Amino acid sequence: MSTTEKKQTKRRTWMMPQEVEVWYVLPALRRELAKMMKTKTVQRVGEDGKKKEHKITQKEIAKMLGVTEPAITQYLLKKKGRRSRGDQVSIPEKFLGELGKSADAMIEQYEKRGADDDMFEVMTREINRMIRVIRDAGTMCDFHRQFSAHVKDKCSACKDR
């Protein structure tokens, strides 16, 4: 992290890694999933009875991610600056392939059953999987250091002993 980035990020004194996950990483994951989902198309039967490619709407993305339509609009806006906590975390490119798998799993479930209880379960499972992937790679520790002033460079608090 550059000196400029350190100066721009407000660092709280005592923050648990779980707080970083909930306040910063979860919104960032939703943002990236929304951006991915917006680029995807699905085959649907049109009014004429023929299968056609349809773009996934923001309303559908909101249902898949369990958030409001205005939240999806904010995730998709390309304004400069950091408007929310989720904008303060950049999900590294190395995780985008895994995020794509999660987006596909959620879209597949939505196409089968719509926004039912199973959709919530799939969304929860995929978000939890992504958090584990980020945690296992050590990137969650980097995010924790970014937002909490007292995390040492060689912190091992989260590691199993």
KEKOLGU-752446 format. One line per 2 residues: number of its first residue (from 1); for each residue x, y, z of N, C-alpha, C, O. Coordinates in steps of 0.001 Angstrom, whole numbers, plus 500000, padded with zeros to 6 digits. Layout:
<pts>
NUM = X:Y:Z:X:Y:Z:X:Y:Z:X:Y:Z ~ ...;
</pts>
This chain:
<pts>
1 = 500857:498823:500000:500000:500000:500000:500900:501236:500000:501843:501324:500787 ~ 500607:502176:499125:501414:503381:499007:501120:504337:500166:500116:504201:500866;
3 = 502011:505298:500346:501828:506298:501393:500553:507091:501158:499848:507442:502104 ~ 500260:507375:499884:499040:508117:499547:497812:507337:499990:496888:507913:500565;
5 = 497790:506020:499728:496653:505198:500141:496502:505187:501649:495384:505254:502161 ~ 497624:505104:502375:497562:505099:503837:496962:506401:504350:496179:506396:505300;
7 = 497324:507509:503728:496810:508802:504160:495324:508930:503865:494595:509561:504631 ~ 494856:508333:502751:493463:508459:502358:492530:507594:503195:491355:507930:503347;
9 = 493024:506502:503735:492190:505579:504489:492181:505974:505955:493236:506078:506581 ~ 490984:506195:506508:490880:506454:507933:491104:505128:508645:490433:504142:508341;
11 = 492022:505095:509573:492329:503866:510279:491817:503952:511700:492250:504797:512483 ~ 490880:503058:512024:490373:502990:513389:491415:502289:514242:492247:501540:513729;
13 = 491368:502530:515532:492370:501927:516384:492156:500430:516562:493043:499652:516211 ~ 491041:500005:517080:490799:498579:517316:489624:498124:516463:488481:498513:516705;
15 = 489904:497321:515495:488859:496795:514628:489143:495314:514403:490248:494930:514020 ~ 488144:494506:514643:488282:493064:514442:488251:492757:512937:487629:493494:512172;
17 = 488912:491683:512509:488879:491335:511089:487452:491069:510597:487133:491322:509436 ~ 486614:490565:511474:485217:490306:511092:484480:491607:510761:483618:491636:509883;
19 = 484831:492689:511478:484227:493989:511181:484647:494467:509795:483835:495021:509053 ~ 485905:494255:509449:486395:494625:508119:485634:493833:507054:485254:494375:506016;
21 = 485416:492547:507324:484663:491710:506373:483269:492267:506134:482835:492417:504992 ~ 482565:492574:507233:481168:493015:507130:481065:494426:506564:480241:494675:505685;
23 = 481883:495348:507049:481743:496749:506671:482357:497082:505318:481862:497962:504614 ~ 483433:496386:504948:484160:496758:503736:484167:495672:502655:483879:495953:501492;
25 = 484493:494439:503037:484668:493388:502034:483331:492912:501475:483201:492745:500263 ~ 482345:492692:502324:481034:492233:501842:480430:493210:500826:479988:492765:499767;
27 = 480391:494521:501101:479881:495440:500062:480727:495434:498787:480194:495576:497686 ~ 482041:495269:498935:482914:495221:497756:482631:493962:496926:482637:494013:495696;
29 = 482385:492836:497602:482022:491609:496882:480694:491778:496153:480555:491370:495000 ~ 479728:492377:496825:478431:492621:496176:478598:493527:494961:477992:493296:493915;
31 = 479418:494550:495107:479661:495464:493986:480233:494707:492792:479755:494860:491668 ~ 481254:493895:493035:481883:493154:491941:480927:492128:491329:480901:491947:490111;
33 = 480146:491461:492173:479153:490506:491655:478112:491223:490798:477740:490730:489733 ~ 477645:492377:491254:476653:493145:490490:477229:493552:489136:476547:493451:488116;
35 = 478480:494010:489123:479109:494400:487857:479218:493206:486913:478974:493338:485714 ~ 479580:492053:487444:479684:490843:486614:478319:490413:486092:478157:490117:484908;
37 = 477344:490382:486990:476004:489931:486606:475406:490830:485525:474687:490355:484646 ~ 475704:492121:485591:475149:493068:484624:475658:492785:483207:475003:493159:482234;
39 = 476802:492140:483081:477367:491840:481757:476874:490510:481201:477121:490200:480035 ~ 476184:489722:482015:475773:488372:481614:474422:488381:480917:473587:489260:481132;
41 = 474241:487379:480082:472948:487167:479428:472481:485751:479722:473285:484866:480016 ~ 471177:485550:479639:470574:484230:479833:469597:483964:478697:469062:484894:478094;
43 = 469373:482702:478414:468394:482301:477409:467020:482261:478061:466816:481566:479056 ~ 466085:483008:477497:464709:482990:477987:463764:482914:476799:464079:483382:475705;
45 = 462605:482319:477031:461587:482229:475992:460836:483553:475941:460294:484013:476945 ~ 460814:484161:474752:460125:485426:474565:458635:485234:474349:458135:484109:474353;
47 = 457936:486333:474162:456489:486288:473936:456125:485517:472676:455026:484973:472561 ~ 457056:485477:471737:456802:484751:470493:457101:483260:470607:456965:482515:469636;
49 = 457514:482824:471818:457795:481411:472043:459198:480977:471652:459546:479805:471799 ~ 460004:481901:471160:461374:481576:470750:462357:481961:471857:462163:482932:472587;
51 = 463421:481157:471950:464468:481466:472924:465295:482639:472433:465679:482708:471266 ~ 465562:483568:473358:466352:484749:473036:467312:485036:474180:467087:484635:475322;
53 = 468384:485738:473847:469336:486195:474862:468741:487418:475563:468292:488363:474914 ~ 468745:487383:476880:468247:488520:477666:469327:488942:478647:469954:488112:479307;
55 = 469531:490262:478728:470443:490780:479752:469746:490704:481094:468528:490860:481185 ~ 470520:490466:482124:469970:490419:483476:469739:491851:483946:470621:492700:483816;
57 = 468571:492117:484485:468217:493473:484904:468749:493782:486299:469100:492880:487059 ~ 468801:495067:486621:469229:495481:487953:468263:494973:489013:468674:494638:490124;
59 = 466989:494917:488676:465991:494410:489612:466280:492937:489949:466183:492528:491106 ~ 466632:492159:488934:466956:490750:489159:468244:490596:489954:468345:489733:490827;
61 = 469223:491432:489650:470486:491386:490398:470227:491701:491865:470780:491045:492747 ~ 469389:492703:492134:469055:493062:493514:468436:491873:494237:468780:491593:495385;
63 = 467526:491176:493569:466903:490002:494181:467935:488913:494445:467906:488276:495498 ~ 468844:488695:493505:469859:487648:493675:470817:487948:494820:471264:487040:495521;
65 = 471130:489231:495005:472093:489614:496044:471429:490004:497356:472115:490261:498345 ~ 470100:490051:497375:469395:490375:498612:469570:491813:499045:469631:492107:500239;
67 = 469651:492724:498062:469784:494149:498366:468724:494914:497569:467961:494319:496809 ~ 468685:496220:497749:467703:497036:497044:468206:497407:495648:469401:497336:495361;
69 = 467273:497802:494795:467660:498264:493456:468563:499506:493521:469528:499588:492762 ~ 468275:500481:494413:469196:501628:494510:470623:501214:494892:471588:501842:494456;
71 = 470756:500170:495697:472101:499695:496047:472820:499204:494791:474006:499476:494603 ~ 472106:498487:493939:472710:497997:492693:473112:499178:491810:474181:499161:491200;
73 = 472269:500192:491741:472595:501389:490962:473897:502002:491466:474758:502376:490671 ~ 474041:502106:492788:475271:502659:493361:476482:501780:493034:477554:502293:492714;
75 = 476309:500455:493115:477415:499550:492796:477873:499728:491351:479061:499607:491054 ~ 476927:500015:490453:477237:500084:489028:477679:501465:488562:478201:501598:487455;
77 = 477480:502501:489386:477913:503842:489003:479426:503880:488883:480138:503243:489659 ~ 479895:504610:487935:481332:504683:487723:481866:506074:488060:482654:506647:487307;
79 = 481432:506604:489186:481899:507918:489611:483277:507788:490233:483642:506743:490772 ~ 484037:508880:490146:485339:508899:490801:485140:509090:492301:484134:509649:492739;
81 = 486085:508632:493062:486017:508815:494506:485366:507626:495189:484868:506702:494546 ~ 485386:507680:496469:484862:506588:497288:483609:507068:497986:483660:507903:498889;
83 = 482467:506520:497547:481182:506955:498085:480762:506158:499307:480035:506669:500158 ~ 481209:504914:499406:480763:504068:500505:481927:503225:501008:483013:503228:500429;
85 = 481684:502511:502085:482732:501638:502641:483177:500599:501626:484368:500309:501511 ~ 482225:500039:500890:482560:499015:499902:483453:499521:498793:484166:498739:498163;
87 = 483425:500822:498546:484288:501409:497520:485720:501572:498016:486612:501882:497227 ~ 485948:501372:499286:487278:501553:499841:488131:500292:499736:489316:500309:500068;
89 = 487526:499205:499275:488250:497945:499096:488190:497571:497628:487120:497544:497021 ~ 489340:497286:497076:489391:496778:495706:489658:495285:495778:490665:494848:496335;
91 = 488751:494511:495214:488951:493065:495185:490043:492780:494148:489891:493132:492978 ~ 491136:492148:494569:492226:491877:493622:491763:491035:492428:490891:490174:492544;
93 = 492370:491313:491298:492013:490655:490045:492107:489132:490129:491353:488426:489459 ~ 493023:488627:490943:493202:487177:491026:491958:486455:491552:491849:485237:491412;
95 = 491022:487191:492153:489799:486587:492674:488613:486700:491718:487552:486134:491981 ~ 488780:487414:490628:487652:487659:489728:487132:486382:489079:485931:486275:488829;
97 = 487989:485424:488804:487540:484147:488246:486618:483413:489212:485588:482871:488810 ~ 486993:483400:490484:486165:482760:491505:484847:483521:491682:483794:482915:491878;
99 = 484916:484843:491612:483696:485645:491701:482774:485349:490523:481552:485323:490673 ~ 483361:485127:489358:482566:484770:488181:481820:483466:488386:480666:483333:487980;
101 = 482485:482494:489021:481826:481217:489333:480645:481446:490281:479580:480850:490121 ~ 480851:482310:491258:479773:482622:492206:478608:483297:491498:477450:482957:491740;
103 = 478913:484252:490625:477862:484940:489871:477079:483930:489030:475849:483971:488988 ~ 477787:483037:488371:477119:482022:487541:476230:481102:488372:475129:480753:487945;
105 = 476698:480707:489553:475903:479838:490427:474624:480534:490874:473560:479917:490922 ~ 474730:481817:491200:473547:482568:491631:472562:482771:490477:471351:482647:490655;
107 = 473089:483080:489309:472229:483272:488134:471526:481965:487778:470336:481956:487463 ~ 472263:480880:487832:471667:479571:487522:470517:479258:488475:469461:478797:488042;
109 = 470713:479505:489761:469658:479269:490744:468462:480182:490492:467312:479749:490567 ~ 468740:481435:490195:467669:482396:489944:466852:481979:488717:465626:482085:488724;
111 = 467515:481516:487688:466814:481097:486469:465955:479859:486720:464911:479691:486090 ~ 466384:479002:487626:465610:477789:487950:464379:478106:488793:463280:477620:488524;
113 = 464589:478937:489827:463541:479070:490841:463142:480486:491195:462203:480670:491969 ~ 463812:481490:490666:463502:482862:491068:464109:483173:492426:464977:482444:492908;
115 = 463654:484247:493037:464210:484698:494316:463475:484026:495471:462698:484672:496173 ~ 463715:482746:495667:463085:482016:496770:464110:481762:497873:465217:482299:497836;
117 = 463736:480941:498852:464647:480645:499961:465921:479963:499478:466994:480174:500044 ~ 465807:479142:498429:467001:478492:497891:467966:479517:497304:469181:479328:497365;
119 = 467441:480587:496742:468281:481663:496200:469097:482285:497323:470294:482526:497168 ~ 468450:482544:498449:469152:483118:499601:470266:482178:500065:471362:482619:500410;
121 = 469969:480885:500067:470965:479904:500497:472165:479875:499554:473310:479834:500004 ~ 471906:479897:498250:472991:479888:497266:473823:481168:497393:475053:481116:497393;
123 = 473153:482308:497501:473860:483580:497644:474733:483572:498901:475896:483974:498854 ~ 474179:483122:500004:474935:483064:501260:476131:482127:501135:477239:482465:501553;
125 = 475906:480959:500563:476996:479988:500388:478116:480575:499525:479294:480426:499849 ~ 477746:481239:498431:478761:481786:497522:479521:482955:498140:480734:483061:497963;
127 = 478831:483827:498858:479519:484940:499541:480463:484382:500606:481601:484836:500724 ~ 479997:483402:501381:480857:482780:502395:482068:482110:501753:483177:482182:502282;
129 = 481856:481468:500626:482968:480808:499914:484001:481845:499482:485205:481630:499623 ~ 483524:482966:498956:484453:484006:498508:485225:484607:499680:486416:484893:499554;
131 = 484566:484799:500806:485266:485329:501978:486339:484339:502432:487438:484746:502809 ~ 486022:483033:502397:487029:482015:502752:488213:482055:501783:489364:481977:502211;
133 = 487939:482174:500496:489006:482229:499490:489912:483437:499762:491137:483319:499734 ~ 489308:484581:500021:490073:485801:500288:490854:485668:501596:492006:486093:501685;
135 = 490225:485080:502597:490882:484873:503891:492058:483903:503752:493152:484168:504250 ~ 491821:482770:503065:492862:481747:502915:494079:482255:502139:495199:481792:502359;
137 = 493857:483202:501239:494957:483768:500455:495749:484809:501248:496795:485267:500788 ~ 495261:485187:502435:495933:486192:503254:495546:487621:502906:496045:488568:503514;
139 = 494667:487779:501940:494260:489118:501511:493392:489798:502557:493415:491022:502679 ~ 492623:489016:503316:491805:489610:504374:492716:490276:505412:492363:491317:505966;
141 = 493867:489690:505674:494826:490301:506605:495306:491650:506070:495479:492603:506829 ~ 495521:491719:504747:495930:492990:504139:494841:494044:504315:495126:495197:504639;
143 = 493590:493638:504100:492469:494570:504301:492402:494996:505763:492155:496165:506059 ~ 492620:494051:506682:492563:494355:508118:493635:495388:508470:493365:496339:509203;
145 = 494853:495202:507947:495928:496164:508192:495570:497552:507644:495918:498575:508233 ~ 494879:497562:506522:494506:498824:505883:493566:499651:506758:493639:500880:506757;
147 = 492684:498985:507502:491650:499710:508246:491855:499738:509755:491135:500456:510448 ~ 492798:498995:510280:493015:498970:511718:494470:499310:512027:495393:498647:511553;
149 = 494650:500331:512814:495981:500866:513082:496884:499915:513866:498107:500026:513770 ~ 496322:498988:514633:497149:498178:515526:497481:496781:515007:497988:495955:515766;
151 = 497212:496504:513754:497536:495184:513211:498985:495194:512753:499378:496000:511909 ~ 499771:494292:513319:501188:494207:512988:501371:493604:511591:500501:492896:511084;
153 = 502513:493901:510990:502807:493345:509667:502848:491821:509688:502457:491173:508718 ~ 503313:491260:510776:503405:489809:510877:502388:489263:511877:502690:488331:512622;
155 = 501203:489829:511897:500143:489403:512804:499747:487959:512500:499644:487566:511338 ~ 499530:487183:513544:499090:485786:513356:497842:485488:514214:497573:484329:514529;
157 = 497097:486516:514583:495959:486352:515467:494889:485421:514879:494232:484693:515622 ~ 494714:485440:513580:493649:484641:512950:494081:483227:512576:493249:482396:512213;
159 = 495353:482961:512664:495867:481665:512242:495635:480622:513344:495760:480907:514535 ~ 495294:479413:512906:495137:478313:513869:496502:477945:514428:497509:477939:513721;
161 = 496503:477641:515708:497790:477260:516341:497864:475788:516509:498860:475275:517020;
</pts>
